[in-house]
Amino acid sequence: MSQQNPGDAGPFLYVVVCAAGIAAEVGELIDGARRRGWETGVIATPVAAGGGFFDVADIEARSGRPIRSAWRGPADPRPFPPPDAVVVAPATFNTVNKWAAGLADTLAVATLCETYGLGVPVAALPCVADALAAHPAYQDSLIRLRAMGVRFGDPYSGDPDEHGHRPRFGWERALDLVER
C-alpha cells in the first residue's frame, strides 16, 4: 500500500456508500477498517448523504473527515489522499449499472469509475433486491466489473429468512476482499 501519506496513521480506504436501508450500519465498516489500521474517507451518493440513509455526523466523527457527496471546485484542495483501496457498500442496482457503463454523473460513481485506472483493490458488497438482481443489465454489469478486477462479496437482498430474521450484512467481508 504504497500511496500512504506521511502524516496518515495507515493506508487510506475510500468507502463509497449508496442509498440502501442497510447504509444505516456503515459505521461498522468504518470501525472495522480503523481496527485494521486503515484511515477512511466516505464518499456517498447524493441520495444516501441527503436522504437520511445514515447518520452523517456520526460517520464524520468516526472517520475524522467530512463526508463527500458533491464535486469540489478546481481551486479547492483534495480533502482525501489517493486511495490504497476502495470499498463500495452497500452497492445498489443503480450504482452498479452506472459504474459498469462508465456513467460518472455523481462524485461517488465517478470515483468508482476512476478506480480502474488507479490499479488499487476494489471491493463491492451488493445490496440488491432479488427481482432487480435478475435484470439482464445488472447481470451484464457484474460480469463487466468482475472483468475489471472488482471483488464482490455475497449479494444481500435484505429479505428475511423463513424465520423472519434478516441476515447480517458482510461489512468486514469488504475489508477481507481488499486486503487479500
N, C-alpha and C positions, 0 to 999 in steps of 0.2 A: 504494500500500500504506500506507494512512493509519493503521492501527491500531498501528503500531510504537511500542513503549515507549521513552522517552528513554534508559534505561540499556542497551537492547539494541543490538548491533552491526549488526543488519539486520532485515529483515522476518521475521516468525515463521511457520514452517511446522509444522503438525501432521502427523505421519507415523503413520498407523494401520496396524498390522501384524497380519495374520491368520495362522492356523496352516496353513502350507503349507511343504513342504520348502525351497523357494526363499527363504523368510524368513531362512535362514542367511546370505544375502548382503545383507541390508538395510543393512549398513554402507556399501555402495556408494552407496545413495541418500543417506544422511546425509553422507558425504564429498562427494558431488556437490553437494548443497544448500549445504554450507558453502563450497565453492569458488565458488559463485554468489552468496554474500553472505547466505544465509538462516541464521537461528538455527533450531534444531529442537527439538521435543519429541515423544517417541514415546509413543503410546497403543497398547497391544497387547491383543488379545483374551486372556481368561484362559488359554485353552489354549496360545496362542502364547507367552505370557510364562512360563508354568509348565511347559510341556511339552518344553522343550529345543529349540524350533524355531530359536532364535537365541541368541547369547551375550549375555545381559543385561548383564553387567559391561562388555563391550566396547562395546556400543551406548550405555550410560550414559556411558562415558568419551568416546566420540566426540561425543555430543550435549551433554555437560556438564550433563545433567539426569537425575534419576531417571525410569525408565520407569513410566508409569501403566497400571494394568490394573484397579484397583478404585476404587470411589466414594470420595470424600473425605467427611469429616464436615462438618456445617454450620458448625462453628466453625473448621475447617481453612482456611488460606489457599489461594488458587488457585495451583498450582505453575507454571502456564504463563500467559503473557499471552494475550489473544484472538488467534486465528489470522488471518493475512493470506491464507493459502491452506491447503488440506488435500489430502494425498495418501493414498490407501489402496492399499497394495501390500505383499504380494500380497493381492488381493481374492478371497476364496474364495466358492464357491457359497452356503454358509450365510450369510455376512455380506451378500453382495449381496441375497439374498432377504429377509433380516430388515430390512435398511436400506430397501429399496423398500416393504416393508409397514409400516414405521414401528414395528417391534418393538424397542424400545430396552431390551433386557434385560441388556446389558453396557455398561460405560463406553465401549468402542470403538464399538459400534453407536449408542449414544445420542449420542455426539459426531458421528457421521456424520449422524444424523437432524437434529441441531441446525444443521448447516451450511447447510441450505436457507434457514433464517431469517436467517442471518448475511450472506448475499449475497457470500460470498468464493468465489474459484475452487476447484473441487474436481476432482481427477483420480483415476481408478481404473485399476489395472493388474490385470485379472482373471487368476487362476491357477486354471483350472477344467478338469477332465478333459473330453474331448470328449463322453463319454456323459452326464455331468451337464449340460454346456452345451446339449445337445439337449432338456432338460426344458422343457416349456412354461412352468412357473413362472419359470424363470431367464430365458427369452426375454422374458416379460412384465416382469420386474424391470428388465432392461436398457432396455426401452422407457420405463418409468416414470422411471428415474433419468436417462436422457438428456433427457427432457422437463423434468426438474428442473434441467437445466444441467450435470449431471456429464459430464466429458470423459473418454472411455475410450481407453486405449492398446490395442494389438493384444492379442488373447487369447493366453494362454500355457497350454498343457496340460502342458508338461514332457516330452512324448513325444519320443523321439529320432527323427531323420530316417532316411531309408533307409540312411544310412552309420553309424548308431549314435551320431551326435552330437546332443547336446541344444542347442537354440537358446539364445542369451543372453536373459536377462530384461531388459526395457527400463527399468531404473531411471531413467536420465537422461531418458527419454521422459516420465516423470511430471512432471519439472520443466519440460520444454518445454510441456506441456499447461497447467500453472497459470500460466506466465509469458507465454503468448501474449496 
